[in-house]
Structures are given as C-alpha cells and as structure tokens.
Amino acid sequence: MAKSEKTIKVRLVKGLRGTQARHRLSVKALGLNKLNDVRELKDSPSVRGLINQVYYLVRVEQ
C-alpha cells in the first residue's frame, strides 16, 4: 500500500518589492512568482523552513 504524502497549499499574499534578496529567492524556490500564486507542495522540513523564513509574505492553507 502506498502511503499518501501530506501536502500543503502556499499562497503569496504580499508583494516582493522592498524585501531582502534572500527572501525573494526563498519565495522563488517555493514556486511562487506573482501575487496570489498558489502551489501545492509536499509537507517536508525543508519546505516548512522556507515558509518560516518568509512567513510575512505567504499564507499556508491546509
């Protein structure tokens, strides 16, 4: 039996203008480009770390 992987939806809710370059790269690594972009990502420690770094720019939807 295949174990179903947990996923989370991440939405970019704030623009990237005026943010640190490192944070812009983290948002890009999450696959978010434009405002209100949504990506469904595997719930892993590395993804959670990226989200925690840019918590003020994104919203996590379960």
N, C-alpha and C positions, 0 to 999 in steps of 0.2 A: 504494500500500500504506500502510495506517495504521500509524504507529509506536506500539507498545504502551508505555504510560506505566508507569513503575515506581511501585509503591505500597508503603507500609509500614503495619504494624498497630501501633497505640499503645494500651497498656492502662494505666489508672490503678490503681496498686498501693498508694498511700498516701493517707490522708485529707487533706483540705484544712484541717482545723482547726489553727489556730496558724500558718498560713503567711502570707506577705505578700499584701496585696490584689492587687498586680501579678501575682503568680504565680497566684493564683486566676483572674484574668482570662485569663491565658495558657492555663490548663487548659480554661477555658470556650471559648476560641477554637479549641481543638483538638477541641471537640465532646464532651468528657468531663464527665459530671455526677456519676455515682455511682462508688463503689469497684468495681473490676473491669470498668468500662465499656471496650469495645474499639471503636475506629474504624479504618477503613482509609482512609488519606489518601494523596494524591499526594505523591511524594517530590520536594519542591522546597526551595530555600534558605530560604524563609520558614517553612515547616513545620519544617524542621530547626532553625531559630533558636528557635522556640517550644519545641521539645523540649529543646534545650540549656539553655534558661532554667529549665525545671522537671525536669531530669534526675533529681532525687531523688524525684520523685513518680510518674514514669511508667516503663514498660518498653517498649522497641521490639522488636517481633517481625517478622522478615523474612518 
